Amino acid sequence: MAKIQSIRGMPDVLPDASAMRLWVEDRLKAVLARYGYAHVRMPLVEATALFARGVGDGTDIVEKEMYTFEDRSGESLTLRPEGTAGCVRLCEEHGLLYNQTQRLWYQGPMFRYERPQKGRYRQFEQLGVECFGFPGPAIDAELLGLCADFWRELGVQEALTLELNTLGSPESRAAYRDALLAYLRPLADQLDEDSQRRLERNPLRILDSKVPETQALLADAPDLAACLDEASRAHFDALRRYLDALAIPYVVNPRIVRGLDYYTHTVFEWTTTALGAQGTVCGGGRYDGLVERLGGRPTPGIGFAMGLERLTLLVEAHGAAPAEAAPLDVYVLALDETHSAEALALGQRLRQALPALTVQVHCSGGKAKARFKKADASGARYALILGETEVAEGTVAVKPLREGDAAQTTWTLPALIDHWREGLPSPSGTDVATRR
Ligand code: HAM
């Protein structure tokens, strides 16, 4: 029968790659803990309307990338393509925004029906941060400082550039949209197909078109900075001063507009040239109107999300390498199946008494020779052996596996636990006493 394969763009993560990912995630979590951010978990599935209204009808995500289906009662549901809208819903539903500020983070898979390539998947994982209730630019700077600390922790700070822009208040953004439309409409038939489609629905997105002819047409486009109102300009200027105070380098890129509709004021992307076409490792910005748009009271919000696959690829290429996975310490085996229960119990008692030890118990049957072969192949430093005699006497035989012909010794379990309590002897140490 034909084997069933994984779904295109939804990759498996095998043990070595997963060990690397876990290491990256642990480092990120350590930084988040230092900043005192609280963790939340949203469901993978939300009402479709949440994204249509939150992310925006005119965005690529909502227009053509969502996994949307009807459940058995006919309700339209969507696998979340991003986390911000769900996080706002969670906060509103549970009263987290009532007269309080929040600094939250989440992690998990997102789903977008995009064309898969290196660094771009249909199921990918994001770690995201969202803060609510902070109108001033200090939190914008805190979030960018948090990102910079992530990169330092992972050793990739040199490989990432912070690209920063402001879209201004909703009014500034609307004024700019009008100016841009007035400029682009007469040029419509010279625009690429995607940009023509975006012209009336989402003209700001044309600014980050990758098509060279379109970019050339944009050379004389009106400047967003010229449409900023006083308060928007002041917010951005203050943020830039804070970034200087934090010694975080950045470039202002007026073409950063982001692909989701909810942004106002600050927007940013951390980009790298090390990953080919999918160079945006992290993106985010302020979304002061989103809570209200989703039915809540006006509440300022700001956040970002990073793609963990892209970040891990970058760490592999540039970053600090995680320490080699520690080899197994102990492999427990009975000489035959009769004493499997004693072997399992021995493994369990060792793990409970010495939690720092890694202990595996032989579970795959076979003759004594095959069992020793498995013990050797496991990479463990010691085999703990239970035969007829050991079980009868209440002892265990300890055989060093990585010390040449070091002798096997016999121990009672309490004596062995005592002996190993301060850690295993250094590999070259002799360990040959027989204790009963
Ligand atoms: P986004 O720019 O759509 O923003 O995604 C953030 C990051 O997720 C990207 O920079 C990229 O690293 C990663 N990413 C996106 N799509 C894919 C994909 N198909 N395959 C692999 N990685 C991908 C958001 O999602 C916003 N919710 C961020 C945010 C939070 N803004 C404010 N708060």
Residues whose N, C-alpha, C, O or C-beta is under 5 A from the ligand:
A	BS01	HAM	E82 G83 T84 R112 E114 G119 R120 Y121 F124 V129 T280 V281 C282 G283 G284 G285 I302 G303 F304 A305 M306 G307 R310
